[in-house]
């Protein structure tokens, strides 16, 4: 029932957003690889978690709603410098024993993905962008996770079409989050032979990323991205994990479609610049000025030719 509510909220946001004054939909396809921290779970295809294969890309944004990497967002405040959103999103963490090649790992219980509600705050300056994203598990009986991600990114414009975005981030999580996804219960220890493991402290991971974006046209673009995450000690010390860090990469082609005022402005004829209009006016004026001047000498010569007879 809760999953149906999440889907209905998503559909409602899309329908309301398309009726807003301006909206954009970004569609694309990519190919990605993501490394798992779990023992011998590497490169299998999933919508969330580790993956290796093609990925559909769908993003949406309007004045009121958005859908992107942070999930479904309700835009509360945006003045260009500061932004504030309310979020409804999944926790991407999960573990499926069937995806491991290690026999003892197959004897563990599944760690399921869960839903979260939270917030996103952003600060955009010429010196870079700061972002804070907080989330809390809203499905009872799952992970009871509380997370806070802090990140900094900076856009480097190498040309009008090519841009690099390096980034760094820190991801905090409470002990319940780490214990659910990386702890080993007493029953699991007895059944699998792995040592019992419980997490009792808040910890954090650190990530580094680099994204390259090239725009073929105003709407068509290509993206290459890569990231590396230094895992928290609470993760590295788990008997379920055999990595100290994980990395991922993705390449994608995207196309942006505008609706509402954005589409109308793109289709409307562009007004001529004031300088061009002034040049056209100036080009027409000399002809008007030259005509009276060309007539005056003739009239003057005729007058001069008549005056001697009068004398």
ZAFI-311032 format. One record per residue (C-alpha): residue number from 1; residue in one letter; chain; z, y negated, x negated. Coordinates in steps of 0.5 Angstrom, whole numbers, plus 500, padded with zeros to 3 digits. Each point is the difference from the previous one (the first is absolute). Layout:
N
  resi  resn  chain    Z    Y    X
   NUM     A      A    Z    Y    X
...
END
This chain:
311
  resi  resn  chain    Z    Y    X
     1     X      A  500  500  500
     2     X      A  502  495  494
     3     X      A  493  502  497
     4     X      A  496  498  506
     5     X      A  504  493  501
     6     X      A  498  499  493
     7     X      A  493  501  502
     8     X      A  500  496  506
     9     X      A  503  494  496
    10     X      A  494  501  495
    11     X      A  495  500  506
    12     X      A  503  494  503
    13     X      A  500  496  494
    14     X      A  493  501  499
    15     X      A  498  498  507
    16     X      A  504  494  500
    17     X      A  498  498  493
    18     X      A  493  500  501
    19     X      A  501  495  506
    20     X      A  503  495  495
    21     X      A  497  494  498
    22     X      A  498  504  493
    23     X      A  500  507  498
    24     X      A  497  504  494
    25     X      A  499  508  500
    26     X      A  499  503  493
    27     X      A  496  507  500
    28     X      A  499  504  494
    29     X      A  500  506  496
    30     X      A  503  502  493
    31     X      A  502  506  496
    32     X      A  507  500  497
    33     X      A  504  504  496
    34     X      A  508  500  500
    35     X      A  505  504  496
    36     X      A  506  503  503
    37     X      A  507  500  497
    38     X      A  501  507  503
    39     X      A  500  506  496
    40     X      A  493  503  500
    41     X      A  497  496  505
    42     X      A  495  496  498
    43     X      A  493  497  503
    44     X      A  500  503  507
    45     X      A  497  496  505
    46     X      A  505  497  505
    47     X      A  500  494  504
    48     X      A  506  498  497
    49     X      A  503  502  493
    50     X      A  496  503  495
    51     X      A  493  501  501
    52     X      A  493  501  497
    53     X      A  494  499  504
    54     X      A  496  495  504
    55     X      A  505  495  504
    56     X      A  498  496  506
    57     X      A  502  493  500
    58     X      A  502  496  506
    59     X      A  503  493  500
    60     X      A  501  495  506
    61     X      A  503  492  500
    62     X      A  500  495  505
    63     X      A  505  494  501
    64     X      A  505  504  503
    65     X      A  499  507  498
    66     X      A  498  504  494
    67     X      A  499  507  497
    68     X      A  500  502  493
    69     X      A  504  503  494
    70     X      A  506  498  503
    71     X      A  499  503  507
    72     X      A  499  496  506
    73     X      A  503  493  500
    74     X      A  502  495  505
    75     X      A  498  493  496
    76     X      A  507  496  502
    77     X      A  498  494  495
    78     X      A  495  497  495
    79     X      A  499  493  498
    80     X      A  496  502  494
    81     X      A  505  500  495
    82     X      A  505  505  503
    83     X      A  499  506  505
    84     X      A  505  504  504
    85     X      A  498  507  504
    86     X      A  503  505  504
    87     X      A  498  507  498
    88     X      A  499  507  503
    89     X      A  498  505  495
    90     X      A  500  507  498
    91     X      A  504  502  493
    92     X      A  495  503  496
    93     X      A  505  505  497
    94     X      A  499  507  502
    95     X      A  500  507  497
    96     X      A  497  506  502
    97     X      A  502  507  497
    98     X      A  493  503  501
    99     X      A  497  495  496
   100     X      A  504  502  493
   101     X      A  498  506  496
   102     X      A  507  501  498
   103     X      A  503  506  503
   104     X      A  507  497  500
   105     X      A  497  494  503
   106     X      A  497  503  506
   107     X      A  507  503  502
   108     X      A  503  492  501
   109     X      A  500  497  507
   110     X      A  494  495  502
   111     X      A  502  493  499
   112     X      A  496  496  506
   113     X      A  497  493  500
   114     X      A  504  495  504
   115     X      A  499  494  504
   116     X      A  503  493  498
   117     X      A  501  493  502
   118     X      A  501  494  496
   119     X      A  498  494  497
   120     X      A  495  496  495
   121     X      A  501  494  497
   122     X      A  495  496  495
   123     X      A  500  494  496
   124     X      A  493  498  497
   125     X      A  499  495  495
   126     X      A  495  498  494
   127     X      A  504  504  496
   128     X      A  500  506  504
   129     X      A  502  504  506
   130     X      A  507  503  501
   131     X      A  502  505  505
   132     X      A  506  503  503
   133     X      A  499  506  505
   134     X      A  506  504  503
   135     X      A  500  506  505
   136     X      A  505  504  503
   137     X      A  499  507  503
   138     X      A  500  500  508
   139     X      A  499  507  501
   140     X      A  507  503  501
   141     X      A  501  507  496
   142     X      A  495  498  495
   143     X      A  501  497  493
   144     X      A  505  494  503
   145     X      A  496  496  494
   146     X      A  501  493  498
   147     X      A  495  497  495
   148     X      A  498  493  497
   149     X      A  494  499  496
   150     X      A  499  494  496
   151     X      A  494  498  497
   152     X      A  496  495  496
   153     X      A  492  499  499
   154     X      A  496  495  497
   155     X      A  492  499  502
   156     X      A  496  498  494
   157     X      A  493  498  502
   158     X      A  495  502  495
   159     X      A  494  497  504
   160     X      A  498  498  507
   161     X      A  499  508  502
   162     X      A  505  503  495
   163     X      A  508  500  500
   164     X      A  505  504  497
   165     X      A  507  501  503
   166     X      A  506  503  495
   167     X      A  506  501  503
   168     X      A  507  503  499
   169     X      A  505  502  505
   170     X      A  507  503  501
   171     X      A  502  505  505
   172     X      A  507  501  502
   173     X      A  503  505  505
   174     X      A  507  503  503
   175     X      A  503  506  498
   176     X      A  498  504  506
   177     X      A  493  498  499
   178     X      A  500  504  493
   179     X      A  504  505  503
   180     X      A  496  502  505
   181     X      A  493  500  496
   182     X      A  503  503  494
   183     X      A  507  503  501
   184     X      A  501  508  500
   185     X      A  505  502  505
   186     X      A  504  506  499
   187     X      A  496  504  505
   188     X      A  494  499  496
   189     X      A  503  501  493
   190     X      A  502  507  503
   191     X      A  494  502  503
   192     X      A  495  497  494
   193     X      A  505  500  494
   194     X      A  499  493  498
   195     X      A  506  496  498
   196     X      A  504  496  506
   197     X      A  498  493  499
   198     X      A  503  494  504
   199     X      A  499  493  499
   200     X      A  506  495  502
   201     X      A  497  493  497
   202     X      A  495  495  501
   203     X      A  494  500  495
   204     X      A  494  497  499
   205     X      A  493  501  497
   206     X      A  495  495  497
   207     X      A  492  500  501
   208     X      A  495  497  496
   209     X      A  493  499  503
   210     X      A  493  497  499
   211     X      A  495  498  505
   212     X      A  492  498  499
   213     X      A  496  497  506
   214     X      A  493  498  500
   215     X      A  497  497  506
   216     X      A  492  501  500
   217     X      A  500  496  507
   218     X      A  505  496  504
   219     X      A  501  506  504
   220     X      A  498  506  495
   221     X      A  505  502  494
   222     X      A  502  505  495
   223     X      A  507  502  498
   224     X      A  503  504  494
   225     X      A  507  500  499
   226     X      A  505  504  496
   227     X      A  508  501  500
   228     X      A  506  503  496
   229     X      A  507  501  502
   230     X      A  506  501  496
   231     X      A  504  505  504
   232     X      A  507  498  502
   233     X      A  506  505  496
   234     X      A  502  503  507
   235     X      A  493  502  501
   236     X      A  499  503  492
   237     X      A  506  503  500
   238     X      A  498  504  506
   239     X      A  499  508  499
   240     X      A  494  499  505
   241     X      A  497  495  495
   242     X      A  496  501  494
   243     X      A  497  493  498
   244     X      A  503  494  498
   245     X      A  495  495  502
   246     X      A  494  501  505
   247     X      A  493  496  500
   248     X      A  494  499  505
   249     X      A  493  497  501
   250     X      A  495  499  505
   251     X      A  493  497  501
   252     X      A  498  497  506
   253     X      A  494  497  504
   254     X      A  502  495  505
   255     X      A  497  496  506
   256     X      A  503  494  504
   257     X      A  499  499  507
   258     X      A  502  493  503
   259     X      A  501  499  507
   260     X      A  502  494  504
   261     X      A  500  493  497
   262     X      A  498  503  493
   263     X      A  494  503  503
   264     X      A  498  494  504
   265     X      A  501  495  494
   266     X      A  496  505  496
   267     X      A  494  500  505
   268     X      A  500  493  501
   269     X      A  495  495  496
   270     X      A  503  497  495
   271     X      A  500  492  500
   272     X      A  497  496  495
   273     X      A  504  497  494
   274     X      A  501  493  501
   275     X      A  497  499  493
   276     X      A  493  503  503
   277     X      A  500  496  506
   278     X      A  501  494  496
   279     X      A  494  502  495
   280     X      A  496  501  506
   281     X      A  501  493  503
   282     X      A  499  497  494
   283     X      A  494  503  499
   284     X      A  497  497  507
   285     X      A  503  493  499
   286     X      A  495  498  494
   287     X      A  494  501  504
   288     X      A  503  496  506
   289     X      A  501  494  494
   290     X      A  494  501  497
   291     X      A  496  499  506
   292     X      A  502  493  502
   293     X      A  500  498  493
   294     X      A  492  502  499
   295     X      A  499  496  506
   296     X      A  503  493  498
   297     X      A  495  499  494
   298     X      A  494  501  504
   299     X      A  503  495  505
   300     X      A  502  495  495
   301     X      A  493  500  497
   302     X      A  497  499  506
   303     X      A  504  494  501
   304     X      A  499  497  493
   305     X      A  492  501  502
   306     X      A  501  496  506
   307     X      A  504  494  497
   308     X      A  494  497  495
   309     X      A  496  499  506
   310     X      A  505  496  504
   311     X      A  501  496  494
END
